């Protein structure tokens, strides 16, 4: 094999480093520019009324109902999506690692991770919203749970696969059932990565808009008013932050535009808080 001149190799190496550093700085600059614009435009909308009132007359209100609706929808999506994702990851890592059905599930989850969220929203619209004859917060939670499912599934598989086989073999050699090995040993060893994956998946779906346009839609009222009428979550449109931002941002009224910027800043803070907490509170301590 013909060797290239040392000078040419060093120049190529330096050029690649320069291009990489420039690309990184462009990405960081755009990120901080977006955060700066959202903060400057959205902070002025923050007030006690913004967080505690609802906007029935448009400009003279707040988004308390949208905040509550987003929390309820996201929490329901976590309840629906995380257990299924954990169980699927356990199967791929411990029981079907090299099986045909395991490969099919792994391939399907990879496809789902790259699928546009609006298609998932349209799918849930066709099987739940259309058949029930109404939009609902529950259908929105189902759509978000489907988006979370492949993320949690692949994260669980990857984290469990990193646990040394010696732990499995030692526990099985003592006569411990396979399911106890998985829950009591493997989950404890991989708990940091598992919790981090769940939080990142939650942060991802909390900012989704397209699926909720087809499922939960939006509302100017509380998710359940009065609070004991919880079935309204299953039978009526539910307020949420992302669709509220979409509606108010396109309004010709400056007051609604200001509320949209404030809601954008609020959901940005929420997503950043989840991402930062996942990396700070659950990171492995170096020994």
C-alpha positions in Angstrom: 0.0 0.0 0.0 1.4 3.4 -1.0 2.0 5.7 1.9 0.8 9.2 1.8 3.2 12.0 2.7 3.3 12.9 6.4 2.6 16.6 5.6 -0.6 15.8 3.6 -1.9 13.6 6.5 -1.2 16.3 9.1 -2.9 19.0 6.9 -6.0 16.7 6.4 -6.1 16.1 10.2 -6.0 19.8 11.0 -8.6 20.7 8.4 -11.0 18.1 9.8 -10.4 19.4 13.3 -11.1 23.0 12.2 -14.3 22.0 10.3 -15.5 20.0 13.3 -14.9 22.9 15.7 -16.6 25.4 13.5 -19.6 23.1 13.1 -19.8 22.7 16.9 -19.6 26.4 17.4 -22.4 27.0 14.9 -24.6 24.5 16.6 -23.9 26.0 20.1 -24.4 29.6 18.7 -27.8 28.6 17.2 -28.9 26.9 20.5 -28.0 29.9 22.7 -29.6 32.3 20.1 -32.9 30.3 20.3 -32.8 30.3 24.1 -32.0 34.0 24.2 -34.9 34.9 21.9 -37.4 32.7 23.8 -36.3 34.1 27.1 -36.4 37.7 26.1 -39.8 37.4 24.4 -41.4 35.0 26.9 -40.2 36.3 30.3 -42.3 39.4 30.0 -45.5 37.3 29.9 -44.7 35.7 33.3 -47.0 36.8 36.1 -49.2 35.2 38.8 -52.2 35.5 36.5 -50.2 33.7 33.7 -49.7 30.7 35.9 -53.0 30.6 37.9 -55.7 31.8 35.5 -57.3 30.5 32.3 -57.8 32.5 29.2 -61.5 32.5 28.3 -61.5 35.9 26.7 -58.2 35.5 24.9 -55.6 38.1 25.8 -56.6 38.8 29.5 -55.9 35.4 31.0 -53.3 32.7 31.6 -52.5 29.1 30.7 -53.1 27.3 34.0 -55.4 24.9 32.3 -52.8 24.1 29.6 -50.2 23.5 32.2 -52.4 21.1 34.1 -53.5 19.4 30.9 -49.9 18.9 29.7 -48.9 17.4 33.1 -51.9 15.0 33.0 -51.3 13.9 29.4 -47.6 13.4 29.9 -48.1 11.5 33.2 -50.6 9.2 31.6 -48.3 8.6 28.6 -45.5 7.7 31.0 -47.8 5.2 32.8 -48.8 3.6 29.4 -45.5 3.7 27.6 -42.7 3.1 30.2 -43.8 -0.3 31.6 -44.3 -1.7 28.1 -40.9 -0.3 27.0 -39.2 -1.8 30.0 -40.7 -5.2 29.4 -39.8 -5.1 25.8 -36.2 -4.2 26.6 -36.0 -7.0 29.1 -37.2 -9.5 26.5 -34.7 -8.3 23.9 -31.8 -8.3 26.3 -32.5 -11.4 28.4 -34.8 -13.8 26.4 -34.8 -13.0 22.7 -31.4 -11.5 22.1 -30.7 -13.6 19.0 -34.2 -14.9 18.2 -36.1 -14.1 15.0 -38.9 -12.4 16.9 -36.3 -10.4 18.9 -34.7 -9.2 15.6 -38.2 -8.2 14.3 -39.0 -6.3 17.4 -35.6 -4.5 17.4 -36.0 -3.6 13.7 -39.6 -2.4 14.3 -38.5 -0.2 17.2 -35.8 1.4 15.1 -38.3 2.2 12.4 -40.7 3.7 15.0 -38.0 5.9 16.5 -37.5 7.5 13.1 -41.2 7.7 12.3 -42.7 11.3 12.1 -44.8 12.0 15.1 -47.6 13.4 13.0 -48.1 9.9 11.5 -48.6 8.4 14.9 -51.1 11.2 15.7 -53.0 10.3 12.5 -52.9 6.6 13.4 -54.4 7.3 16.9 -57.0 9.6 15.3 -58.2 6.8 13.0 -58.5 4.1 15.7 -59.6 6.1 18.8 -60.7 9.6 18.0 -62.7 8.7 14.9 -64.4 5.7 16.6 -65.2 7.5 19.8 -66.4 10.6 17.9 -64.5 13.1 20.0 -61.0 14.4 20.7 -59.7 13.6 24.2 -56.7 13.9 26.4 -56.5 10.2 26.7 -56.0 9.7 23.0 -53.2 12.3 23.1 -51.6 10.3 25.9 -51.8 7.1 23.9 -50.1 8.8 21.0 -47.3 10.1 23.2 -46.9 6.7 24.8 -46.4 5.1 21.4 -43.6 7.7 20.7 -42.0 6.9 24.1 -42.2 3.1 23.7 -39.3 2.5 21.3 -37.1 5.0 23.1 -37.5 3.3 26.4 -37.3 -0.2 24.8 -34.0 0.4 23.1 -32.6 2.2 26.2 -33.5 -0.7 28.4 -32.0 -3.2 26.1 -28.8 -1.2 25.8 -28.4 -0.6 29.5 -29.1 -4.3 30.4 -26.7 -5.4 27.8 -23.9 -3.4 29.5 -24.3 -5.4 32.7 -21.5 -8.0 32.9 -22.6 -11.6 32.3 -20.7 -12.6 35.4 -23.5 -11.1 37.5 -26.1 -13.1 35.7 -24.1 -16.3 35.9 -23.3 -15.9 39.6 -27.0 -15.3 40.5 -28.2 -18.2 38.4 -25.6 -20.5 39.8 -27.1 -19.8 43.3 -30.5 -21.0 42.1 -32.1 -17.6 41.7 -35.0 -17.5 39.3 -34.4 -15.7 36.0 -37.0 -13.0 36.7 -35.5 -12.2 40.1 -32.1 -11.9 38.6 -33.5 -9.4 36.1 -35.4 -7.3 38.7 -33.2 -7.5 41.7 -29.7 -7.5 40.2 -29.7 -6.3 36.6 -32.1 -3.5 37.2 -30.1 -2.3 40.2 -26.9 -2.4 38.2 -28.4 -0.5 35.3 -30.8 1.8 37.2 -28.9 5.0 36.4 -29.2 4.4 32.6 -32.8 3.2 32.9 -33.9 6.3 34.8 -32.0 8.6 32.5 -33.6 7.0 29.5 -37.1 7.4 30.9 -36.5 11.0 31.7 -35.1 11.8 28.3 -38.1 10.0 26.6 -40.4 12.1 28.8 -38.7 15.3 27.8 -39.0 14.4 24.2 -42.8 13.8 24.2 -43.5 16.7 26.4 -42.7 19.0 23.5 -44.6 17.2 20.8 -47.3 19.2 19.0 -48.3 17.3 15.9 -49.8 14.2 17.6 -51.9 16.3 19.9 -53.4 18.3 17.1 -55.0 15.0 15.9 -55.9 13.6 19.3 -56.2 16.0 22.3 -56.7 19.1 20.2 -57.1 22.1 22.7 -59.6 23.6 25.1 -60.1 26.9 27.0 -61.3 25.1 30.1 -59.8 22.9 32.8 -59.1 19.2 31.9 -61.9 18.2 34.4 -64.3 20.8 35.7 -65.4 20.2 38.4 -62.4 18.1 39.3 -64.4 15.0 40.2 -65.6 14.7 36.6 -62.3 13.0 35.6 -64.0 11.2 32.7 -63.9 14.4 30.7 -60.2 13.5 30.2 -61.5 10.5 28.1 -64.3 12.2 26.3 -63.5 15.9 25.5 -60.6 18.0 24.1 -57.9 18.8 26.7 -55.8 21.9 27.0 -52.1 21.5 26.5 -49.1 23.8 26.2 -47.9 22.8 22.7 -51.2 23.2 20.9 -51.8 26.4 22.8 -48.5 27.8 21.5 -49.4 26.8 18.0 -52.8 28.5 18.2 -51.7 31.7 20.0 -48.5 32.2 17.9 -50.6 32.4 14.7 -53.1 34.9 16.2 -53.1 38.5 15.0 -53.5 39.8 18.6 -50.2 40.8 20.3 -51.6 39.7 23.7 -52.0 36.1 22.5 -48.6 36.2 20.9 -47.1 37.2 24.2 -48.8 34.3 25.9 -47.5 32.0 23.3 -43.9 33.2 23.9 -44.4 32.7 27.7 -45.7 29.2 27.2 -42.7 28.5 24.9 -40.3 29.6 27.6 -42.1 27.5 30.2 -42.0 24.3 28.2 -38.4 25.0 27.2 -37.5 25.3 30.9 -39.3 22.1 31.6 -37.5 20.1 28.9 -34.1 21.6 29.9 -34.8 20.7 33.6 -35.6 17.1 32.7 -32.5 16.8 30.5 -30.2 18.5 33.1 -31.6 16.5 36.0 -31.1 13.2 34.1 -27.5 14.0 33.7 -26.7 15.5 37.1 -28.7 13.5 39.6 -28.3 10.1 37.9 -24.7 10.2 36.7 -22.3 7.6 37.8 -19.8 8.7 40.4 -16.2 8.2 39.3 -14.2 6.1 41.7 
